[in-house]
Amino acid sequence: EKTAESVFSILCPTIPHNIKPPSPSTIPVLPPLPSPQTQFTVTGPDHAVTASLGGEAVLSCHLSPRMSAENMEVGWVRSQDSEIVHLYRDGQDQYGQQMLEYSGRTELLRDDITNGRVFLRIYDIQPSDNGPYKCFFQSSIFYKDALLELQVAGLGSDPVISVEGHQDGGIRVVCQSSGWNSQPEAQWRDLQGQILPSASENIAQEANGLFQAEIAIVITEESNQKVSCCVRNPLLDQERKTAISLAELFFPRGNPWTVALGVILPLLAVLTALASYCFWRQSRVKGDVMRGVGGNMVRDRQRFKNQTKTPAPGHDSVTLSPVDVTLDPDTANPWLVLSEDRKRVRDGDKRQNLPDNPERFDPCVCVLGAEGFVGGRRYWEVKVGEKTGWELGVCRESVRRKELVTYTPRNGYWVMVLRDGKYSACTSPSTPLPVSVRPRQVGIFLDYEAGEVSFYNVTDRSHLFTFTGTFSTTLRPYFSPGYSAGPTNTAPLIICPVPAQGWGSRGHRWGRALVGGVRAQGCGGEPRAEVGGSQNFFCLGQQKT
């Protein structure tokens, strides 16, 4: 009978004879690998996974003990209705069985599936993605699952501050913000960031499931006269903030009734004088037979009515300078087709053989306006018609043009997009825009000194969105007609002409933000419309190969 040393020498003949082989008691014994038929448990994250609207989330699950899941069925379902979010079976993804809401938005990361670890990535997070999920593994004879929670968090609108009147020897100021996906926190702060006591606070969930915050403060002459309202999402640790500064003349002196009369009586005098002027002008117009005077009077009266509607506090009307925008062919992606007058752009059927100059965008399918702006207030309109996809806005002249980028102000883009039937402002994360009337013509207003880029729906004279920030370099108009994937998106984007008359020598009056009263020139024979109103997805440049 052979000894352990002799057996070891036969199996390992290359070991030098002057090295003593180990005894059988010192040879390590490895545990057997789990059989596919072995029972197992499934474990998910021990805390809720948080994701922001328009961003992405990764849901993890793993087997215990460790074993390969390559030949198992692995999936995620919504635990409340067991509908399939993503399914892996027979070594491949089964996209045909997933919920329509998740189509094109999921990816199974299975680099570590041989060790029983899998991850599900969900793109372009929507409010409906919020809630419980179930992850499951199923072998030929055994099934186990685990529950996990996805919390979708999003920022609401910028706080809107209004002055309600005098209270307790001071001024009552109210701050409101809506559209928060999860319950927010609201605070008043002073210049040093210290929290100030509020007079009242109300955070309520609306019928659409979103939260609205309202918080009030009474500011006295002795206290801080410059304060900010901050509404914060504690899940994302992000906030929106608006500041207000009250001058001394707003504070009551002595009897409040005396102060009130001092304000009301001059106001009545001004209104009386204004009404008398309008009556006198109307009387004169009745006797004037010059061509067009009657029509001008009607427009003047309508403008007066619009401008005397109650505006939001702190917003004044501003004077616009309409600008004649043309397209710069040297910046156009080779797939784009420009008209001879450089006023129209559409997605072409084939890639053109154009010089690869440094100014040209490639792969991003877009084109810039030839005009650059380093100051002033500029306004132009673009006819989008029935198109199902487009991108409009402004960008820095210095943006990178030879790579695919995310459209955000940080990267030099202030852009609004229509994709897949959804309107979004390309913030970080993106801001979905509720649009009640589909815009067939979009107005873009750049106020360089104020750091604002605003978008307006000319069709129903409503405000869509305003970017705020600061500008220090040349800005240029930005256009992308989107892909001509269907017959409704083959039409071009059309830059509307600047009106030959009607703007007057002083430009045109535009109600900023909450104030209505802008006349916008029609495009392509459409009637002119008035534009006004208020409101405050991962936006990646589209490419075509």
DOGUMAR-442743 format. One line per 4 residues: number of its first residue (from 1); for each residue x, y, z of C-alpha. Coordinates in nm, 4 decimals. Layout:
% residues N
NUM) X,Y,Z ~ ...;
//
This chain:
% residues 545
1) 0.0000,0.0000,0.0000 ~ 0.1405,0.3364,-0.1143 ~ 0.2152,0.6148,0.1284 ~ 0.0863,0.9696,0.0865;
5) 0.4410,1.0845,-0.0061 ~ 0.4711,0.8326,-0.2891 ~ 0.1300,0.9234,-0.4295 ~ 0.2184,1.2936,-0.4177;
9) 0.5503,1.2265,-0.5969 ~ 0.3699,1.0449,-0.8773 ~ 0.1128,1.3232,-0.9191 ~ 0.3683,1.6062,-0.8916;
13) 0.6958,1.4742,-1.0400 ~ 0.8330,1.8223,-1.1094 ~ 0.8701,1.9080,-0.7394 ~ 1.2383,1.8858,-0.6363;
17) 1.3178,1.5866,-0.4151 ~ 1.4779,1.8056,-0.1483 ~ 1.1355,1.9649,-0.0740 ~ 0.9217,1.7633,0.1562;
21) 0.5670,1.7233,0.0229 ~ 0.2883,1.8272,0.2573 ~ 0.1130,1.5760,0.4683 ~ -0.2455,1.4900,0.3812;
25) -0.3658,1.6834,0.6846 ~ -0.2215,2.0126,0.5470 ~ -0.3763,1.9913,0.1962 ~ -0.6713,2.2411,0.1820;
29) -1.0114,2.1012,0.1067 ~ -1.2261,2.3295,-0.1210 ~ -1.6028,2.3428,-0.0662 ~ -1.8136,2.1987,-0.3461;
33) -1.9617,2.4481,-0.5940 ~ -2.3381,2.4925,-0.5601 ~ -2.5447,2.2789,-0.7912 ~ -2.8041,2.4482,-1.0145;
37) -3.0615,2.2500,-0.8202 ~ -2.9450,2.3984,-0.4871 ~ -3.1974,2.6086,-0.3012 ~ -3.1104,2.9763,-0.2682;
41) -3.2319,3.3113,-0.1399 ~ -3.2594,3.6433,-0.3241 ~ -3.1416,3.9673,-0.1671 ~ -3.2006,4.3247,-0.2835;
45) -3.0845,4.6614,-0.1476 ~ -3.1657,4.7169,0.2205 ~ -3.2807,5.0740,0.1552 ~ -3.4941,5.2556,-0.1002;
49) -3.3208,5.3488,-0.4254 ~ -3.3567,5.7219,-0.4982 ~ -3.3606,5.8641,-0.8514 ~ -3.4377,6.2042,-0.9984;
53) -3.6880,6.2764,-1.2742 ~ -3.5295,6.2402,-1.6153 ~ -3.2265,6.0635,-1.4686 ~ -3.1573,5.6933,-1.4269;
57) -3.1783,5.4314,-1.1521 ~ -2.9965,5.1008,-1.0934 ~ -3.1796,4.8204,-0.9088 ~ -2.9578,4.5363,-0.7823;
61) -3.0306,4.1750,-0.6817 ~ -2.8070,3.8779,-0.5980 ~ -2.8246,3.5118,-0.5043 ~ -2.7077,3.3568,-0.1819;
65) -2.5142,3.1278,-0.1786 ~ -2.3177,3.2523,-0.4766 ~ -2.3948,3.0592,-0.7969 ~ -2.4365,3.1227,-1.1676;
69) -2.7733,3.2509,-1.2895 ~ -2.6926,3.2289,-1.6615 ~ -2.9380,2.9430,-1.7143 ~ -3.2050,3.0792,-1.4811;
73) -3.5006,3.3051,-1.5479 ~ -3.4370,3.6494,-1.3978 ~ -3.6798,3.9384,-1.3936 ~ -3.8218,4.2509,-1.2350;
77) -4.1936,4.3162,-1.1973 ~ -4.4064,4.5865,-1.0393 ~ -4.5028,4.4191,-0.7152 ~ -4.8533,4.5662,-0.7024;
81) -4.9684,4.4184,-1.0372 ~ -4.6892,4.1713,-1.1322 ~ -4.6506,4.3243,-1.4790 ~ -4.3058,4.2657,-1.6281;
85) -4.0571,4.5512,-1.6201 ~ -3.7693,4.3418,-1.7625 ~ -3.7268,3.9669,-1.8243 ~ -3.4160,3.7547,-1.8930;
89) -3.4670,3.3934,-2.0059 ~ -3.2857,3.1352,-2.2195 ~ -2.9716,3.3474,-2.2093 ~ -3.1254,3.6618,-2.3589;
93) -3.3526,3.9579,-2.2815 ~ -3.7239,3.9074,-2.3558 ~ -3.8273,4.2604,-2.4522 ~ -4.1530,4.1474,-2.6096;
97) -4.3076,4.0736,-2.2703 ~ -4.2258,4.3960,-2.0828 ~ -4.4727,4.6754,-2.0002 ~ -4.5122,4.9343,-2.2727;
101) -4.4209,5.2110,-2.0269 ~ -4.0684,5.0672,-1.9927 ~ -4.0072,4.9940,-2.3609 ~ -3.6639,5.1201,-2.4619;
105) -3.5842,5.2384,-2.1087 ~ -3.4350,4.9272,-1.9409 ~ -3.1017,4.7458,-1.9615 ~ -2.9946,4.4309,-1.7753;
109) -2.6320,4.4521,-1.6596 ~ -2.5178,4.0911,-1.6348 ~ -2.1383,4.1178,-1.6257 ~ -2.1434,3.9370,-1.2884;
113) -2.4318,3.6972,-1.3598 ~ -2.2014,3.3950,-1.3203 ~ -2.1708,3.4941,-0.9543 ~ -2.5455,3.5447,-0.9184;
117) -2.5337,3.9262,-0.9246 ~ -2.7488,4.1250,-1.1705 ~ -2.8447,4.4905,-1.2048 ~ -3.1357,4.6570,-1.3861;
121) -3.0771,5.0076,-1.5166 ~ -3.3865,5.2220,-1.5876 ~ -3.3359,5.5312,-1.8047 ~ -3.5354,5.8567,-1.8302;
125) -3.7051,5.8143,-1.4918 ~ -4.0757,5.9071,-1.4940 ~ -4.3069,5.9900,-1.2001 ~ -4.4943,5.6636,-1.2641;
129) -4.1737,5.4648,-1.1964 ~ -4.2057,5.5435,-0.8259 ~ -4.3032,5.2548,-0.5988 ~ -4.2257,4.8927,-0.5069;
133) -4.0602,4.6380,-0.7390 ~ -3.9991,4.2646,-0.7117 ~ -3.6805,4.0946,-0.8322 ~ -3.6970,3.7166,-0.8879;
137) -3.4726,3.4222,-0.9831 ~ -3.6184,3.0910,-1.1032 ~ -3.4225,2.7724,-1.1691 ~ -3.5684,2.4524,-1.3106;
141) -3.7057,2.3522,-0.9681 ~ -3.6803,2.6544,-0.7379 ~ -3.8100,3.0153,-0.7221 ~ -3.7270,3.3042,-0.4892;
145) -3.7820,3.6810,-0.5008 ~ -3.7047,3.9999,-0.3085 ~ -3.8862,4.3317,-0.2705 ~ -3.7220,4.6689,-0.3276;
149) -3.8389,5.0302,-0.3412 ~ -3.7688,5.3032,-0.5991 ~ -3.8297,5.6598,-0.4854 ~ -3.8586,5.9127,-0.7676;
153) -3.7752,6.2647,-0.6579 ~ -3.8072,6.5819,-0.8607 ~ -3.7857,6.9555,-0.8120 ~ -4.0952,7.1714,-0.8393;
157) -4.1351,7.5201,-0.9772 ~ -3.9271,7.8192,-0.8731 ~ -4.0837,7.9845,-0.5663 ~ -4.3139,8.2771,-0.6478;
161) -4.3162,8.5527,-0.3848 ~ -4.6074,8.7937,-0.3437 ~ -4.6758,9.0794,-0.1021 ~ -5.0200,9.0428,0.0561;
165) -5.0342,9.3592,0.2670 ~ -4.9683,9.4958,0.6145 ~ -4.9897,9.2761,0.9247 ~ -4.8747,9.3234,1.2853;
169) -4.6788,9.6396,1.2060 ~ -4.4981,9.4793,0.9130 ~ -4.5580,9.3402,0.5656 ~ -4.6927,8.9894,0.5074;
173) -4.5032,8.8134,0.2288 ~ -4.6173,8.4769,0.0899 ~ -4.4068,8.2241,-0.1039 ~ -4.5596,7.9466,-0.3173;
177) -4.4083,7.6582,-0.5144 ~ -4.5842,7.3616,-0.6771 ~ -4.5138,7.0476,-0.8787 ~ -4.2939,6.8675,-0.6224;
181) -4.2827,6.4915,-0.6726 ~ -4.2142,6.4205,-0.3050 ~ -4.2978,6.6206,0.0073 ~ -4.0668,6.9254,0.0174;
185) -3.9399,7.1433,0.3014 ~ -3.9961,7.5211,0.2911 ~ -3.7959,7.7863,0.4780 ~ -3.7349,8.1602,0.4935;
189) -3.3669,8.2620,0.5282 ~ -3.1790,8.5859,0.5765 ~ -2.8699,8.7052,0.3884 ~ -2.6444,8.4895,0.6086;
193) -2.8506,8.1781,0.5404 ~ -3.0021,8.1696,0.8883 ~ -3.3540,8.0249,0.9099 ~ -3.6222,8.2813,0.9954;
197) -3.9486,8.2021,1.1781 ~ -4.2469,8.1783,0.9457 ~ -4.5924,8.3208,1.0129 ~ -4.7653,8.0215,0.8538;
201) -4.6735,7.7100,0.6574 ~ -4.8833,7.4715,0.4508 ~ -4.7530,7.1772,0.2476 ~ -5.0321,6.9802,0.0807;
205) -5.0668,6.7087,-0.1811 ~ -5.2751,6.8109,-0.4811 ~ -5.5211,6.5977,-0.6805 ~ -5.2501,6.5060,-0.9342;
209) -5.0343,6.3560,-0.6576 ~ -4.7777,6.6388,-0.6605 ~ -4.7052,6.8573,-0.3585 ~ -4.7516,7.2317,-0.3197;
213) -4.5761,7.4407,-0.0560 ~ -4.6930,7.7769,0.0794 ~ -4.5070,7.9636,0.3509 ~ -4.5553,8.3176,0.4810;
217) -4.3460,8.5624,0.6824 ~ -4.4103,8.9057,0.8342 ~ -4.1203,9.1414,0.7627 ~ -4.0886,9.4463,0.9873;
221) -3.8835,9.7598,0.9330 ~ -3.6515,9.6598,1.2181 ~ -3.5975,9.3053,1.0897 ~ -3.4291,9.1762,0.7766;
225) -3.5719,9.3493,0.4718 ~ -3.4007,9.1154,0.2240 ~ -3.4991,8.7512,0.2612 ~ -3.5099,8.4415,0.0438;
229) -3.7688,8.1643,0.0193 ~ -3.6134,7.8175,-0.0148 ~ -3.8103,7.5055,-0.1061 ~ -3.6016,7.1883,-0.0762;
233) -3.6303,6.8230,-0.1781 ~ -3.4736,6.6312,0.1154 ~ -3.4304,6.3130,-0.0912 ~ -3.2127,6.4830,-0.3540;
237) -3.0731,6.7479,-0.1167 ~ -3.1524,7.0083,-0.3845 ~ -3.3572,7.3244,-0.3566 ~ -3.5105,7.6126,-0.5492;
241) -3.4751,7.9646,-0.4112 ~ -3.6179,8.3115,-0.4778 ~ -3.5184,8.6314,-0.2949 ~ -3.7062,8.9555,-0.2262;
245) -3.5926,9.2933,-0.0959 ~ -3.8401,9.5469,0.0475 ~ -3.7618,9.9178,0.0476 ~ -3.8348,10.1319,0.3537;
249) -4.1182,10.3152,0.1818 ~ -4.3253,9.9949,0.1885 ~ -4.3413,9.9913,0.5664 ~ -4.6296,10.1660,0.7447;
253) -4.5660,10.5005,0.9152 ~ -4.8118,10.5901,1.1900 ~ -5.1753,10.5093,1.1138 ~ -5.2026,10.2377,0.8484;
257) -5.5167,10.4049,0.7082 ~ -5.3194,10.7205,0.6439 ~ -5.0585,10.5242,0.4517 ~ -5.3265,10.3409,0.2563;
261) -5.5003,10.6641,0.1577 ~ -5.1672,10.8127,0.0566 ~ -5.1227,10.5280,-0.1899 ~ -5.4822,10.4919,-0.3094;
265) -5.5600,10.8588,-0.3789 ~ -5.2653,10.9206,-0.6183 ~ -5.3436,10.5921,-0.7885 ~ -5.7071,10.6978,-0.8407;
269) -5.5889,11.0297,-0.9811 ~ -5.3639,10.8539,-1.2322 ~ -5.6402,10.6142,-1.3366 ~ -5.8870,10.9023,-1.3778;
273) -5.6440,11.0932,-1.5974 ~ -5.5720,10.7825,-1.8015 ~ -5.9432,10.7115,-1.8503 ~ -6.0016,11.0727,-1.9595;
277) -5.7201,11.0472,-2.2122 ~ -5.8576,10.7234,-2.3556 ~ -6.2074,10.8766,-2.3859 ~ -6.0649,11.1855,-2.5611;
281) -5.8614,10.9740,-2.7993 ~ -6.1599,10.7545,-2.8818 ~ -6.3678,11.0630,-2.9644 ~ -6.1027,11.1950,-3.2013;
285) -6.0589,10.8614,-3.3759 ~ -6.4310,10.8469,-3.4561 ~ -6.3912,11.1552,-3.6771 ~ -6.0665,11.0515,-3.8430;
289) -6.1092,10.9037,-4.1904 ~ -5.7434,10.8233,-4.2530 ~ -5.6794,10.4665,-4.3650 ~ -5.5883,10.2295,-4.0878;
293) -5.6506,10.4682,-3.7955 ~ -5.9551,10.2771,-3.6787 ~ -5.7640,9.9495,-3.6749 ~ -5.4756,10.1074,-3.4873;
297) -5.7141,10.2376,-3.2205 ~ -5.8576,9.8897,-3.1646 ~ -5.5093,9.7465,-3.1276 ~ -5.4096,10.0268,-2.8868;
301) -5.7149,9.9650,-2.6707 ~ -5.6475,9.5899,-2.6685 ~ -5.2844,9.6498,-2.5698 ~ -5.4005,9.8812,-2.2892;
305) -5.6400,9.6136,-2.1624 ~ -5.3636,9.3501,-2.1642 ~ -5.1117,9.5738,-1.9912 ~ -5.3526,9.6765,-1.7158;
309) -5.4352,9.3196,-1.6164 ~ -5.3110,9.2468,-1.2665 ~ -4.9407,9.1584,-1.2968 ~ -4.7401,8.9510,-1.0588;
313) -4.5358,9.1545,-0.8105 ~ -4.1828,9.2395,-0.9136 ~ -4.2288,9.1921,-1.2903 ~ -4.2201,9.4823,-1.5323;
317) -4.2740,9.4998,-1.9038 ~ -3.9626,9.5170,-2.1176 ~ -3.8869,9.6438,-2.4662 ~ -3.8023,9.3851,-2.7324;
321) -3.5819,9.4203,-3.0381 ~ -3.6925,9.1718,-3.3048 ~ -3.3906,9.0273,-3.4802 ~ -3.3665,8.8972,-3.8365;
325) -3.2112,8.5530,-3.7811 ~ -3.0558,8.3545,-4.0669 ~ -2.8911,8.0120,-4.0641 ~ -2.5138,7.9660,-4.0832;
329) -2.4411,7.6892,-4.3406 ~ -2.0831,7.6477,-4.2128 ~ -2.2224,7.5102,-3.8836 ~ -2.4890,7.2786,-4.0347;
333) -2.4604,6.9018,-3.9835 ~ -2.4082,6.7225,-4.3206 ~ -2.7532,6.5605,-4.2923 ~ -2.9351,6.8956,-4.2791;
337) -3.0772,7.0726,-4.5871 ~ -3.0941,7.4541,-4.5773 ~ -3.3039,7.6739,-4.8088 ~ -3.1383,7.9303,-5.0357;
341) -3.2610,8.2192,-4.8222 ~ -3.1243,8.0405,-4.5112 ~ -3.4597,8.0660,-4.3342 ~ -3.5584,7.6974,-4.3448;
345) -3.3886,7.3761,-4.2320 ~ -3.5006,7.0131,-4.2557 ~ -3.3553,6.6665,-4.2035 ~ -3.2291,6.5259,-4.5339;
349) -3.2479,6.1751,-4.6799 ~ -2.8737,6.1336,-4.7222 ~ -2.5505,6.2715,-4.5828 ~ -2.4025,6.5486,-4.7954;
353) -2.0350,6.5665,-4.8836 ~ -1.9447,6.8907,-4.7048 ~ -1.6098,7.0220,-4.5771 ~ -1.5334,6.9059,-4.2234;
357) -1.4554,7.2563,-4.0998 ~ -1.4141,7.3236,-3.7244 ~ -1.7430,7.5173,-3.7099 ~ -1.9577,7.2276,-3.8366;
361) -2.1594,7.0132,-3.5922 ~ -2.1001,6.6410,-3.6388 ~ -2.2459,6.4071,-3.5115 ~ -2.5070,6.6411,-3.3526;
365) -2.7794,6.7122,-3.6119 ~ -2.8160,7.0873,-3.5655 ~ -2.7291,7.4294,-3.7098 ~ -2.6639,7.7722,-3.5563;
369) -2.7892,8.1150,-3.6504 ~ -2.5406,8.3386,-3.8275 ~ -2.5949,8.6180,-3.5753 ~ -2.4037,8.6358,-3.2469;
373) -2.5299,8.8276,-2.9433 ~ -2.3164,8.9833,-2.6689 ~ -2.5836,9.2049,-2.5174 ~ -2.9330,9.3465,-2.5507;
377) -3.2784,9.1927,-2.5708 ~ -3.3486,8.9852,-2.8820 ~ -3.6638,8.8099,-2.9973 ~ -3.7343,8.5757,-3.2885;
381) -3.9985,8.3191,-3.3792 ~ -3.9796,7.9763,-3.5408 ~ -4.2675,7.7956,-3.7103 ~ -4.2713,7.4282,-3.6030;
385) -4.6138,7.3412,-3.7478 ~ -4.7138,6.9778,-3.7000 ~ -4.3581,6.8492,-3.6482 ~ -4.3218,6.5696,-3.3928;
389) -3.9646,6.6520,-3.2926 ~ -3.7474,6.9648,-3.2757 ~ -3.4963,7.1550,-3.0617 ~ -3.4775,7.5345,-3.0263;
393) -3.2867,7.7820,-2.8126 ~ -2.9437,7.9423,-2.7862 ~ -2.5921,7.8188,-2.7160 ~ -2.2474,7.9572,-2.6555;
397) -2.0461,8.0158,-2.9713 ~ -1.7626,7.8189,-2.8073 ~ -1.9522,7.4879,-2.7558 ~ -1.7855,7.1629,-2.8606;
401) -1.9036,7.0606,-3.2070 ~ -1.7342,6.7285,-3.2798 ~ -1.8833,6.5162,-3.0031 ~ -2.2192,6.4187,-2.8586;
405) -2.2998,6.6348,-2.5556 ~ -2.5749,6.6743,-2.2979 ~ -2.7759,6.9916,-2.3502 ~ -2.7571,7.1823,-2.0205;
409) -2.6698,7.5426,-1.9295 ~ -2.3487,7.4093,-1.7695 ~ -2.2432,7.2818,-2.1142 ~ -2.3450,7.6069,-2.2840;
413) -2.6948,7.5176,-2.4093 ~ -3.0259,7.6832,-2.3184 ~ -3.2589,7.4616,-2.5198 ~ -3.6225,7.3449,-2.5259;
417) -3.7051,7.0147,-2.7007 ~ -4.0006,6.8147,-2.8291 ~ -3.9339,6.4395,-2.8342 ~ -4.1727,6.1443,-2.8238;
421) -4.4666,6.3808,-2.7772 ~ -4.3130,6.5378,-2.4636 ~ -4.1941,6.8957,-2.4200 ~ -3.8899,6.9481,-2.1952;
425) -3.6497,7.2211,-2.0921 ~ -3.2927,7.0919,-2.0928 ~ -3.1982,7.1639,-1.7328 ~ -3.0090,6.9191,-1.5096;
429) -3.2147,6.7126,-1.4517 ~ -3.4512,6.8048,-1.7356 ~ -3.7777,6.9859,-1.6616 ~ -4.0967,6.8414,-1.8172;
433) -4.3173,7.1203,-1.9519 ~ -4.6969,7.0924,-1.9223 ~ -4.8357,7.2143,-2.2565 ~ -5.2145,7.2398,-2.2917;
437) -5.2176,7.3731,-2.6499 ~ -4.9650,7.2337,-2.8946 ~ -4.7409,7.5186,-3.0172 ~ -4.7218,7.5581,-3.3941;
441) -4.5029,7.8627,-3.3566 ~ -4.2451,7.9195,-3.0815 ~ -4.1036,8.2547,-2.9702 ~ -3.7537,8.2805,-2.8194;
445) -3.6624,8.5863,-2.6096 ~ -3.3007,8.6475,-2.5031 ~ -3.2364,8.9101,-2.2344 ~ -2.8565,8.9038,-2.2205;
449) -2.8026,9.1446,-1.9303 ~ -3.0720,8.9767,-1.7172 ~ -2.9316,8.6305,-1.7947 ~ -3.2664,8.5004,-1.9212;
453) -3.3743,8.2838,-2.2154 ~ -3.7543,8.2523,-2.2420 ~ -3.9749,8.0365,-2.4634 ~ -4.3318,8.1258,-2.5611;
457) -4.6175,7.9378,-2.7262 ~ -4.7316,8.1867,-2.9898 ~ -5.0340,7.9685,-3.0699 ~ -5.2129,8.0269,-2.7373;
461) -5.0015,8.3262,-2.6152 ~ -4.8622,8.1384,-2.3156 ~ -4.5200,8.1316,-2.1521 ~ -4.3481,7.7910,-2.1628;
465) -4.0214,7.8247,-1.9677 ~ -3.7447,8.0683,-1.8689 ~ -3.3785,7.9798,-1.8078 ~ -3.2010,8.2127,-1.5638;
469) -2.8279,8.2576,-1.5147 ~ -2.5464,8.4833,-1.6337 ~ -2.3896,8.5262,-1.9778 ~ -2.0327,8.6345,-2.0491;
473) -1.9630,8.5126,-2.4045 ~ -2.1237,8.5326,-2.7475 ~ -2.4561,8.3484,-2.7793 ~ -2.6049,8.2208,-3.1062;
477) -2.9522,8.0899,-3.1992 ~ -2.9734,7.7089,-3.2053 ~ -3.1943,7.4931,-3.4315 ~ -3.2490,7.1200,-3.4826;
481) -3.5435,6.9940,-3.6956 ~ -3.5275,6.6433,-3.5467 ~ -3.5216,6.3199,-3.7425 ~ -3.7579,6.2724,-4.0366;
485) -3.8627,5.9354,-3.8968 ~ -4.2239,5.9808,-4.0047 ~ -4.4207,6.1859,-4.2586 ~ -4.5180,6.4450,-3.9971;
489) -4.1567,6.5385,-3.9186 ~ -4.0277,6.5913,-4.2718 ~ -4.1427,6.9532,-4.2697 ~ -3.8735,7.2162,-4.2102;
493) -3.8268,7.4547,-3.9220 ~ -3.9064,7.8021,-4.0580 ~ -3.7584,8.1203,-3.9127 ~ -4.0354,8.3803,-3.9211;
497) -3.9657,8.7169,-4.0871 ~ -3.9258,9.0348,-3.8861 ~ -4.2351,9.2560,-3.9366 ~ -4.1725,9.5454,-4.1743;
501) -4.3880,9.7786,-3.9663 ~ -4.5892,9.7865,-3.6463 ~ -4.2970,9.7666,-3.4048 ~ -4.2441,10.1412,-3.3931;
505) -3.9270,10.3339,-3.3314 ~ -3.9048,10.2263,-2.9678 ~ -3.9235,9.8536,-3.0313 ~ -4.2050,9.6393,-2.8944;
509) -4.3469,9.6062,-2.5442 ~ -4.3260,9.2567,-2.3965 ~ -4.4661,9.1547,-2.0596 ~ -4.1834,8.9686,-1.8875;
513) -4.2619,8.6449,-1.7053 ~ -4.6096,8.6822,-1.5547 ~ -4.7188,8.9920,-1.7458 ~ -4.9121,8.9442,-2.0730;
517) -4.9141,9.1741,-2.3715 ~ -4.6651,9.0855,-2.6453 ~ -4.7561,9.1038,-3.0114 ~ -4.5719,8.8451,-3.2150;
521) -4.5345,8.8533,-3.5914 ~ -4.7122,8.5716,-3.7769 ~ -4.5127,8.3284,-3.9890 ~ -4.6021,8.1830,-4.3252;
525) -4.9209,8.3839,-4.3601 ~ -5.0500,8.3024,-4.0109 ~ -5.2233,8.5757,-3.8054 ~ -5.0201,8.7625,-3.5458;
529) -5.0789,8.6508,-3.1907 ~ -5.0271,8.7907,-2.8442 ~ -4.7923,8.6067,-2.6115 ~ -4.7672,8.6205,-2.2306;
533) -4.8026,8.4042,-1.9186 ~ -4.5773,8.2423,-1.6559 ~ -4.4056,7.9274,-1.5349 ~ -4.0743,7.8107,-1.4495;
537) -3.5061,6.4273,-1.9470 ~ -3.1877,6.3864,-2.0018 ~ -3.1276,6.6110,-2.3062 ~ -2.8632,6.4513,-2.5228;
541) -2.7764,6.5905,-2.8633 ~ -2.9260,6.3774,-3.1395 ~ -2.6826,6.2131,-3.3781 ~ -2.7222,6.0518,-3.7191;
545) -2.4773,5.8172,-3.8868;
//
